[in-house]
Amino acid sequence: MIYEAYQAQADLLAPFRAMAQLACSMLQVPCAGPFATPAFRRLGAAAEIFSRTRLLHERPSFGIATTRVAGEEIAITEEIAAETPFGALLHFRKAREMPQPRLLLVAPIAGHFATLLRDTVDTLLPDHDVYITDWRNARDVPRAAGRFGLDEYIDHVIAFLDYLGPPAHVMGVCQPCAALLAAVAVMAEQDHRAQPRSMTLMAGPVDTRISPTKVNELAKGHTIGWFERNLISAVPSRHPGAYRRVYPGFLQLLAFMSMNLSRHVRAHVDMFSHIAKGDDAKAQQARDFYDEYFAVLDMPAEFYLETVQRVFQEHHLPRGLFTYRGQRVDAQSVRRTALLTVEGERDDICAPGQTVAAHDLCESIKPFRKQHRLQPGVGHYGVFSGGRWRKQTYPVVRNFILANE
């Protein structure tokens, strides 16, 4: 019912947003004649802010056309290297072949599309041959495609690494860190040919018993039955994934926004001011951020509920209880893969200590092949995007991958 109510509300407001977009195009700078006044510019700014208070359900473009390698501008083409109903292995192919480390970037399924890692990809490209897990919106996946839980997620990671073949490296950002570590452990136990040479875990919930955040407290504060009854909904009939059970992306977005509601309100007030004053550069920066932030992805119900229960409530991985296809996963089996963990000093989503816990689990990795980076002065998103990521954290990541190439 909750998804149907959301869809009805979106349909009801659609014509009003269309009218606001029309008013915005008429009233905003540059304009001439009677509209060229501060009052009309403010009215146009208000119309734009209202027109933008809507969610998108399709993946935005990565928009990465070129990268610079050794001072040379190199064209980038996005190519689908492999594909399943639930996602694609997207390759950022350079215009000419270069001897660079192959890197699989494992994106989260946490309410946003893989384009949330645009800055991560853009920063990695000059030095790496980059692939990313481009997960599909669950509301667009027909029910006939079957279930998608943690086992299927791990299946995809292993299959994509197998496609890349040895030698390759892997990086997980945020939510997938526990599942990625489990996938690498499974590959080690199977003596898989494509075991990655290095694994970088960035701001991910390996052991959420350490320094619990509001996110962790929410997960522990309710039973898994409560999550299923209150947050899981069926996709409306108009979509390709009709009647598939999902955790809607709009609910995840609302949960994230509620944690820092005043910051988002202030950001929109500032955006209004920038638009009204004609400060296009600052206004566009805000537009770009919220275009991405308001693009939401529905999660398969199985994946969401299993992640809440096994990662956030019962802590299967650090307790040695994590299973894959019915078999227990032992992180100590990882020997050939070097390990780098990265955390943000001010991370209020995945607190410091939760990711570095992977080092204790991977006891079989030689100490000289382990490294940890606590990035000062950044919150969750600053771990993998922004100025400190590019200038301070990334050099550590680049050198670690190169040292294990």
Backbone hydrogen bonds, N-H to C=O, Kabsch-Sander energy under -0.5 kcal/mol:
donor,donor_aa,acceptor,acceptor_aa,energy
5,A,1,M,-2.5
6,Y,2,I,-2.1
7,Q,3,Y,-2.7
8,A,4,E,-2.3
9,Q,5,A,-2.3
10,A,6,Y,-2.5
11,D,7,Q,-2.4
12,L,8,A,-2.2
13,L,9,Q,-2.0
14,A,10,A,-1.2
17,R,13,L,-2.3
18,A,14,A,-2.1
19,M,15,P,-2.0
20,A,16,F,-2.1
21,Q,17,R,-2.3
22,L,18,A,-1.9
23,A,19,M,-2.5
24,C,20,A,-2.5
25,S,21,Q,-2.1
26,M,22,L,-1.2
27,L,23,A,-2.1
28,Q,24,C,-1.9
35,F,32,A,-1.3
36,A,33,G,-1.7
37,T,35,F,-2.1
41,R,37,T,-2.1
42,R,38,P,-2.4
43,L,39,A,-2.0
44,G,40,F,-2.6
45,A,41,R,-2.3
46,A,42,R,-2.4
47,A,43,L,-2.1
48,E,44,G,-2.2
49,I,45,A,-2.5
50,F,46,A,-2.3
51,S,47,A,-2.4
52,R,48,E,-1.7
53,T,50,F,-1.3
54,R,52,R,-2.2
56,L,294,F,-2.8
65,A,63,G,-0.9
67,T,74,I,-2.3
69,V,67,T,-0.6
69,V,72,E,-2.9
70,A,68,R,-0.5
72,E,69,V,-2.1
74,I,67,T,-3.5
74,I,72,E,-0.5
76,I,65,A,-3.3
77,T,93,R,-2.6
79,E,77,T,-0.5
79,E,91,H,-2.6
81,A,79,E,-0.8
81,A,89,L,-3.0
82,A,89,L,-0.9
84,T,87,G,-2.9
87,G,84,T,-0.9
88,A,134,D,-1.7
89,L,82,A,-3.1
90,L,88,A,-0.9
90,L,132,I,-2.7
91,H,79,E,-3.6
92,F,130,V,-2.4
93,R,77,T,-2.4
93,R,91,H,-1.3
95,A,75,A,-1.7
100,Q,98,M,-2.0
103,L,129,D,-2.6
104,L,169,H,-2.7
105,L,103,L,-0.6
105,L,131,Y,-2.9
106,V,104,L,-0.7
106,V,171,M,-3.6
107,A,105,L,-0.8
110,A,108,P,-0.6
110,A,112,H,-0.5
113,F,295,A,-0.6
116,L,113,F,-2.0
117,L,114,A,-2.3
118,R,115,T,-1.9
121,V,117,L,-2.7
122,D,118,R,-2.9
123,T,119,D,-1.9
124,L,120,T,-1.9
125,L,121,V,-2.0
127,D,124,L,-1.3
128,H,124,L,-1.1
129,D,101,P,-2.8
130,V,128,H,-0.9
131,Y,103,L,-2.7
132,I,90,L,-2.3
133,T,105,L,-2.0
134,D,88,A,-3.2
134,D,132,I,-0.8
135,W,133,T,-1.1
136,R,86,F,-2.7
138,A,298,D,-2.1
140,D,137,N,-2.4
141,V,138,A,-1.5
145,A,142,P,-2.0
146,G,143,R,-2.1
153,Y,149,G,-2.2
154,I,150,L,-2.5
155,D,151,D,-2.4
156,H,152,E,-2.1
157,V,153,Y,-2.1
158,I,154,I,-2.6
159,A,155,D,-2.6
160,F,156,H,-2.7
161,L,157,V,-2.3
162,D,158,I,-2.4
163,Y,159,A,-2.0
164,L,160,F,-2.0
165,G,161,L,-2.3
169,H,102,R,-2.3
170,V,198,S,-2.2
171,M,104,L,-2.8
172,G,200,T,-2.9
173,V,106,V,-1.7
174,C,172,G,-0.5
174,C,202,M,-3.4
177,C,174,C,-2.1
178,A,175,Q,-0.7
180,L,176,P,-3.3
181,L,177,C,-2.5
182,A,178,A,-2.1
183,A,179,A,-2.4
184,V,180,L,-2.5
185,A,181,L,-2.0
186,V,182,A,-2.5
187,M,183,A,-2.3
188,A,184,V,-2.0
189,E,185,A,-2.5
190,Q,186,V,-1.9
191,D,188,A,-1.1
192,H,187,M,-3.1
195,Q,192,H,-1.3
197,R,168,A,-3.2
198,S,168,A,-0.5
199,M,338,A,-2.6
200,T,170,V,-2.4
201,L,199,M,-0.5
201,L,340,L,-2.8
202,M,172,G,-2.6
202,M,200,T,-0.6
203,A,201,L,-0.6
203,A,342,V,-3.1
206,V,204,G,-1.8
206,V,354,Q,-0.6
207,D,354,Q,-1.5
208,T,311,V,-0.5
210,I,207,D,-1.3
214,K,348,D,-0.5
217,E,213,T,-2.6
218,L,214,K,-2.3
219,A,215,V,-1.9
220,K,216,N,-2.1
221,G,217,E,-1.4
222,H,219,A,-0.6
227,F,223,T,-1.7
228,E,224,I,-2.1
229,R,225,G,-2.5
230,N,226,W,-2.5
231,L,227,F,-2.2
232,I,227,F,-0.7
232,I,228,E,-0.7
233,S,246,V,-2.7
235,V,244,R,-2.0
239,H,236,P,-1.5
241,G,139,R,-2.8
242,A,239,H,-1.5
243,Y,235,V,-2.6
244,R,241,G,-2.5
246,V,233,S,-3.1
247,Y,299,M,-2.7
251,L,248,P,-0.8
252,Q,248,P,-1.4
253,L,249,G,-2.6
254,L,250,F,-2.1
255,A,251,L,-2.0
256,F,252,Q,-2.3
257,M,253,L,-2.9
258,S,254,L,-2.1
259,M,255,A,-0.8
259,M,256,F,-0.7
260,N,256,F,-0.7
260,N,257,M,-0.9
261,L,258,S,-0.7
264,H,260,N,-1.6
265,V,261,L,-2.5
266,R,262,S,-2.5
267,A,263,R,-2.1
268,H,264,H,-1.8
269,V,265,V,-2.1
270,D,266,R,-2.6
271,M,267,A,-2.1
272,F,268,H,-2.4
273,S,269,V,-2.0
274,H,270,D,-2.6
275,I,271,M,-2.5
276,A,272,F,-2.6
277,K,273,S,-2.0
278,G,274,H,-0.6
278,G,275,I,-0.9
279,D,274,H,-2.5
280,D,278,G,-1.8
283,A,279,D,-2.3
284,Q,280,D,-2.8
285,Q,281,A,-1.7
286,A,282,K,-1.8
287,R,283,A,-2.5
288,D,284,Q,-2.9
289,F,285,Q,-1.9
290,Y,286,A,-2.4
291,D,287,R,-2.4
292,E,288,D,-1.5
293,Y,289,F,-2.6
294,F,290,Y,-2.3
295,A,292,E,-1.4
296,V,56,L,-2.9
296,V,294,F,-0.8
297,L,111,G,-1.9
299,M,247,Y,-2.3
301,A,245,R,-2.3
303,F,148,F,-1.1
304,Y,300,P,-2.3
305,L,301,A,-2.7
306,E,302,E,-2.4
307,T,303,F,-2.1
308,V,304,Y,-2.6
309,Q,305,L,-2.5
310,R,306,E,-3.0
311,V,307,T,-2.0
312,F,307,T,-1.4
312,F,308,V,-0.6
313,Q,308,V,-1.7
314,E,309,Q,-2.7
316,H,310,R,-3.0
319,R,315,H,-1.4
320,G,317,L,-1.4
321,L,316,H,-3.1
322,F,316,H,-1.1
324,Y,327,Q,-2.8
327,Q,324,Y,-1.9
329,V,322,F,-3.3
331,A,329,V,-0.6
333,S,330,D,-1.9
334,V,331,A,-1.6
335,R,333,S,-0.6
338,A,197,R,-2.6
338,A,336,R,-0.5
339,L,369,R,-2.3
340,L,199,M,-2.5
341,T,371,Q,-2.1
342,V,201,L,-2.4
343,E,373,R,-2.6
345,E,375,Q,-2.5
346,R,378,V,-3.1
347,D,344,G,-1.5
354,Q,351,A,-2.0
357,A,353,G,-0.7
358,A,355,T,-2.2
359,H,356,V,-2.0
360,D,357,A,-0.6
361,L,357,A,-1.3
362,C,358,A,-2.1
363,E,361,L,-1.2
365,I,362,C,-1.3
369,R,366,K,-2.2
370,K,367,P,-1.6
371,Q,339,L,-2.0
373,R,341,T,-2.5
375,Q,343,E,-3.2
375,Q,373,R,-0.7
378,V,375,Q,-0.9
383,V,379,G,-0.6
383,V,380,H,-1.5
384,F,381,Y,-1.0
385,S,381,Y,-1.0
390,R,386,G,-2.1
391,K,387,G,-2.6
392,Q,388,R,-2.4
393,T,388,R,-2.2
394,Y,389,W,-3.3
396,V,392,Q,-0.6
396,V,393,T,-0.9
397,V,393,T,-1.8
398,R,394,Y,-3.3
399,N,395,P,-2.2
400,F,396,V,-2.0
401,I,397,V,-2.5
402,L,398,R,-2.5
403,A,399,N,-2.3
404,N,400,F,-1.0
404,N,401,I,-0.6
405,E,402,L,-1.3
